[in-house]
């Protein structure tokens, strides 16, 4: 039979789409973990190269029977759900998927187990010493799933790690991360240099935590007077963060005239106001006068501070140009027939930090006061 290197060790690494940092400190752009989310942690094993002998490297096979990997997590934030094969990357030809498991062995510590099938009865080149021979390349041993227990982002965003433990004291006994991978059974061939790639998991609000933008009208206006209409954003349930707000406005220009936007006291923005376009655009001038406009608010890049109380985005300034009992400032969608033929940048809506579109933006009614 082909030689098996009895000294080849195995490097264990873990990975997750929710991670924001690799084992070496380099950054990742992980998914935001929200209440009820399932965090999947994939466990990989790679045989290290054979060591050179007398300056010559002769690559021989590594042998793998089973692996037990200890994972440490924060049980106040996460709970173990289950473990299974990764349907896309676990090699089901050699890994016995029915034997993959994860068991809580102490508070915040689980033991993941994966093993190969028993050797086939008929002789096979790759099966020897009760295990499977590997030359190289990473192998997915399975995936462990954790559930996020609650909201951990307010008043400050919290993070958490999931780590490989080389060993742990459990009920007075030492339990180790163990790879049975030598011609001599029950010999631990794990490389002590493990790669923890599930770091700085960042928590955030659920996508279904809605927000709304409202306009607050004055009690009454008279002809020739200028008046203010504050635009305010707030969370409807739990605090939510947002990336942008777009509001398409329609009003009667024979009754009221838009005079501009006052940003005094408003939330600091990357950009806010009426993005000036062209004569055929929704915003025909820097301060639209034709009875329709598109207000846009782009939050500061990277600002993930949740909105916990009503927050001013800006104050619309209008002037009453004729007498009326009442008139409306409407918030409409871009498919409103009154906007046909105009170039429009974006539709009305709120884009939250978790990429959910919330469309609760309300117009208002302005009461007029007629001169007797």
C-alpha positions in Angstrom: 0.0 0.0 0.0 1.0 3.7 -0.5 2.9 5.1 2.4 1.1 7.2 5.1 3.1 9.9 6.8 2.6 9.3 10.5 3.7 12.8 11.4 1.4 14.9 9.1 -0.8 17.1 11.3 -4.1 18.8 10.5 -4.9 22.5 10.8 -8.5 23.3 12.0 -10.2 26.5 10.8 -13.7 27.9 11.3 -15.5 30.3 9.0 -18.8 32.2 9.0 -20.6 34.7 6.8 -21.3 36.7 9.9 -17.6 37.2 10.8 -16.0 40.6 10.5 -12.4 39.6 11.2 -10.0 36.8 10.3 -7.6 35.0 12.7 -4.8 37.3 11.6 -6.8 40.5 12.3 -7.6 41.3 8.7 -11.2 42.6 8.2 -14.2 41.0 6.7 -17.5 42.4 5.7 -19.8 40.1 7.6 -23.6 39.9 7.8 -25.3 41.7 10.6 -26.6 39.3 13.3 -30.2 40.1 14.3 -32.5 38.6 16.9 -33.6 35.1 15.7 -30.9 34.8 13.1 -29.1 31.5 12.5 -25.3 31.9 12.5 -23.6 29.1 10.6 -20.0 28.1 11.5 -18.3 25.9 9.0 -15.5 23.7 10.3 -12.6 22.9 7.9 -9.6 20.6 8.2 -6.5 20.8 6.1 -3.5 18.3 6.2 -0.2 20.1 6.6 2.6 19.2 4.2 5.0 16.5 5.0 8.2 17.7 6.7 11.4 17.5 4.6 13.8 14.7 5.3 17.5 15.4 4.7 16.4 18.5 2.8 14.1 16.6 0.5 10.3 16.8 0.7 8.6 13.6 -0.3 4.8 14.2 -0.1 3.1 11.2 1.6 -0.6 10.7 2.5 -2.2 12.0 5.7 -4.7 9.7 7.4 -8.0 10.9 8.8 -10.5 8.9 10.9 -12.4 11.5 13.0 -12.3 15.0 14.6 -13.6 16.5 17.8 -13.5 20.3 17.8 -14.2 22.4 20.9 -16.0 25.7 20.3 -16.4 28.5 22.8 -19.3 30.9 22.5 -21.3 33.4 24.7 -24.4 31.5 25.9 -26.0 34.8 27.0 -26.2 35.8 23.3 -26.2 32.6 21.3 -27.7 29.1 21.7 -26.7 25.9 19.9 -29.3 24.8 17.4 -27.7 21.8 15.6 -24.9 20.5 13.5 -25.0 18.8 10.1 -23.1 18.4 6.8 -22.8 21.5 4.7 -25.0 20.6 1.8 -22.7 22.3 -0.7 -19.2 21.5 0.5 -19.0 18.5 2.9 -17.6 15.5 1.0 -20.4 13.0 1.6 -18.4 10.3 -0.2 -16.1 10.0 2.8 -17.7 11.9 5.7 -20.4 9.9 7.5 -23.0 12.7 7.6 -25.2 10.7 10.0 -22.5 10.9 12.6 -22.0 14.7 12.5 -23.0 16.2 15.9 -22.6 19.0 18.3 -23.1 18.7 22.0 -23.0 21.3 24.8 -20.4 19.9 27.3 -20.2 23.0 29.5 -21.7 26.5 29.8 -20.6 28.1 26.5 -18.6 25.2 25.2 -19.7 22.6 22.6 -18.0 19.6 21.2 -18.4 19.1 17.4 -17.8 15.6 16.0 -17.3 14.4 12.5 -15.8 11.1 11.2 -15.3 9.1 8.0 -17.3 6.1 7.1 -16.0 2.7 8.2 -13.6 1.3 5.6 -15.3 -0.6 2.8 -15.2 -4.4 2.9 -13.5 -4.6 -0.5 -9.9 -3.3 -0.7 -9.7 0.4 -1.7 -6.6 2.4 -2.4 -7.7 5.4 -0.3 -8.8 3.4 2.8 -6.1 2.2 5.2 -5.5 1.8 8.9 -9.2 2.2 9.4 -9.2 5.7 7.9 -9.2 7.7 4.7 -6.0 8.9 3.0 -5.7 12.6 2.1 -2.9 14.2 0.0 -3.9 17.8 0.6 -6.7 20.4 0.3 -9.2 21.7 2.8 -12.1 19.5 3.8 -15.4 20.7 5.2 -16.2 18.5 8.2 -19.7 20.1 8.8 -21.5 23.2 10.0 -22.6 24.2 13.5 -25.6 26.5 13.8 -26.3 29.0 16.6 -29.4 31.2 17.1 -29.2 34.8 18.2 -31.2 35.1 21.4 -32.1 38.8 21.6 -31.3 42.3 20.5 -27.7 43.3 21.3 -27.3 46.6 19.5 -28.8 49.3 21.7 -27.8 51.6 23.2 -24.4 50.5 21.7 -23.7 47.8 19.1 -22.2 44.7 20.7 -20.1 42.0 19.1 -19.2 38.4 20.0 -16.7 35.7 18.9 -16.9 32.0 18.4 -13.5 30.5 19.1 -11.8 27.1 18.8 -10.6 25.8 22.2 -7.4 23.6 22.1 -8.6 22.1 25.4 -11.0 22.7 28.3 -11.4 21.4 31.9 -14.8 19.7 32.0 -15.9 18.2 35.3 -12.3 17.8 36.4 -11.1 16.2 33.2 -9.2 17.6 30.3 -11.1 17.5 27.0 -9.1 18.4 23.8 -9.7 19.4 20.3 -8.6 16.1 18.7 -7.9 14.8 15.2 -7.5 11.0 15.1 -5.1 10.9 12.1 -2.2 8.5 12.5 -1.6 4.9 11.6 -1.7 4.5 15.4 -5.3 4.9 16.4 -6.3 7.6 19.0 -3.2 9.7 18.3 -4.0 13.4 18.3 -2.6 14.9 15.1 -4.1 18.4 15.4 -2.0 21.4 14.6 -2.0 23.7 17.7 -2.0 26.7 15.3 -5.8 26.9 14.7 -7.5 29.6 12.7 -10.4 31.4 14.5 -12.1 33.2 11.6 -15.4 33.9 13.4 -14.7 37.1 15.1 -16.4 40.4 15.8 -19.9 39.2 14.9 -21.8 42.4 14.9 -25.4 42.7 16.1 -28.1 44.9 14.7 -31.9 45.5 14.5 -34.2 43.2 12.6 -35.4 44.2 9.2 -39.0 44.3 10.4 -38.3 47.0 12.9 -40.1 49.7 11.0 -39.5 53.5 10.8 -41.6 56.4 9.7 -41.1 60.0 8.6 -43.7 62.6 9.4 -44.3 66.2 8.6 -45.6 68.6 11.4 -47.8 71.4 9.9 -48.3 74.8 11.5 -51.7 75.3 13.1 -52.8 77.9 10.5 -51.1 80.2 7.9 -52.1 83.4 6.3 -51.5 84.9 2.8 -47.9 86.2 2.5 -46.6 84.4 5.5 -43.8 81.9 5.5 -44.1 78.8 7.5 -42.1 75.7 8.5 -42.8 72.0 8.0 -40.3 69.9 10.0 -39.5 66.4 8.6 -38.9 64.0 11.5 -37.8 60.3 11.4 -38.6 57.9 14.2 -38.6 54.1 15.0 -42.0 52.5 15.3 -41.1 49.5 17.4 -37.5 48.9 18.6 -34.7 51.4 17.7 -33.6 51.1 14.0 -30.8 52.6 12.0 -31.2 53.9 8.4 -29.1 54.6 5.4 -31.3 57.0 3.5 -34.7 58.7 3.2 -36.3 59.7 -0.1 -39.6 61.6 -0.2 -41.4 62.6 -3.4 -43.6 65.6 -2.6 -46.5 67.2 -4.5 -48.3 70.4 -3.5 -50.4 73.1 -5.2 -48.0 75.9 -6.3 -51.0 78.3 -6.7 -51.5 78.2 -3.0 -48.0 77.6 -1.4 -44.5 78.1 -2.7 -41.4 76.1 -1.6 -38.8 78.5 -0.3 -36.0 76.1 0.6 -34.7 73.7 3.3 -33.5 74.8 6.8 -31.0 72.3 8.3 -30.7 74.0 11.7 -30.8 71.4 14.4 -31.1 68.5 11.9 -29.3 65.2 12.0 -25.9 65.5 10.4 -26.0 64.0 6.9 -23.7 62.9 4.1 -26.0 64.8 1.8 -29.5 66.2 2.3 -31.8 68.5 0.3 -33.2 68.7 -3.2 -30.7 67.2 -5.7 -30.8 69.6 -8.6 -31.4 68.0 -11.9 -32.6 69.5 -15.1 -35.8 71.1 -16.7 -37.2 67.6 -17.3 -36.2 66.2 -13.9 -38.4 66.1 -10.9 -36.2 68.8 -9.3 -36.1 71.3 -12.1 -34.2 73.8 -9.9 -32.2 73.8 -6.7 -35.4 74.9 -4.9 -38.3 73.4 -7.0 -41.1 75.7 -7.7 -43.4 73.7 -9.9 -45.4 71.9 -7.3 -43.3 68.7 -7.0 -39.9 67.9 -5.6 -37.7 65.0 -4.4 -36.2 65.4 -0.9 -33.3 63.1 -0.2 -31.4 62.4 3.0 -28.2 60.3 3.0 -27.0 59.3 6.4 -23.3 59.6 7.2 -21.4 56.7 5.8 -20.9 54.1 8.5 -23.3 55.7 10.9 -25.0 52.8 12.7 -26.5 54.7 15.6 -30.1 53.5 16.1 -32.8 56.1 16.1 -34.4 55.8 19.5 -36.4 59.0 19.5 -37.9 61.4 16.9 -35.0 63.0 15.0 -35.2 66.0 12.7 -34.0 65.5 9.1 -34.6 69.1 8.0 -37.3 71.8 7.9 -39.2 72.6 4.7 -39.8 76.3 4.3 -43.0 77.4 2.4 -44.8 80.6 1.8 -48.6 81.0 1.4 -49.2 82.8 -1.9 -53.0 82.8 -2.0 -56.0 82.3 0.3 -57.2 78.8 1.0 -59.2 76.8 3.5 -56.7 74.0 3.4 -54.1 72.5 1.1 -52.0 69.4 1.2 -48.3 68.5 0.9 -48.6 64.9 -0.4 -46.0 62.2 -0.3 -46.4 60.0 -3.4 -44.6 57.1 -5.2 -42.7 57.6 -8.4 -45.5 56.0 -10.5 -48.0 58.7 -9.6 -49.5 59.8 -12.9 -49.0 63.4 -12.1 -45.2 62.8 -12.5 -45.4 61.2 -15.9 -42.6 62.2 -18.2 -40.3 63.4 -15.5 -36.8 61.9 -14.7 -36.8 60.6 -11.1 -33.7 59.4 -9.3 -35.3 57.1 -6.7 -38.6 56.1 -5.2 -40.2 57.2 -1.9 -39.0 55.1 1.0 -36.6 54.6 3.9 -33.7 52.2 3.5 -32.7 50.9 6.9 -29.3 49.6 8.0 -30.4 46.1 7.5 -31.4 46.8 3.9 -35.2 46.5 4.4 -37.3 49.1 2.6 -39.9 50.8 4.9 -42.3 53.1 3.2 -44.1 54.8 6.0 -43.6 58.4 5.0 -46.6 60.7 5.6 -47.7 63.9 4.0 -49.6 66.7 5.8 -52.5 69.1 5.5 -52.0 72.9 5.8 -54.8 74.9 7.2 -55.3 78.4 5.8 -56.7 81.5 7.4 -58.7 83.8 5.2 -58.5 87.5 5.7 -62.1 88.8 6.3 
